[in-house]
Amino acid sequence: MFELLPGVGVVLPGRAGVLRFGLDDRATGRALVALDDARAVPMLDATWTHTARHADVELTACSNEIDWVAPEPTELVLRTVVLSRARPASCGPGVTPVVLDGIDLFGHPAADLLEALDHNLPPGLWLELPPRRGYLTALRLRAAE
């Protein structure tokens, strides 16, 4: 189970711990090692990205962007986590729970989720809704600005 902690990060499955916003490249990589197929993805613009997979959920962890005009060098830290389904959302609910406030976001039809959440999403959370009735395909959680 993944648990979203808006403003903090994501609780990873099993005993992998919490993937916290603000971690650097190495700490993010170490946090994801407990998941399957964890790897760093080279980026052309000097930022960093890590990916991992757990059952039917793919996780992408990304650093902030470099501020090229800042007077001091930008410290690259974890700012965004994307969780996406590794199989089509038309196949029904996800196998691995992705939970926000006790609600499995990949386990219920998108329309039901929006109603249960009363269309009030926490700051920094974005949901990728299916084109037709169905289940969420992905979500993005960003650190507070």
Buried (B, 14 or more C-beta within 10 A) or exposed (E): EBBBBBEBBBBBBEEBEBBBBBBEBEBBBEBBEBBEEBEBEEEEEEBBBBBBBBEBBBBBBBBBEBEEEEEEEBEBBBBBBBBBBEEEBEEEBBBBBBBBEEBBBBBBBBEEBBEEBEEEBBEBBEBBBBEEEBBBBBBBBBBEE
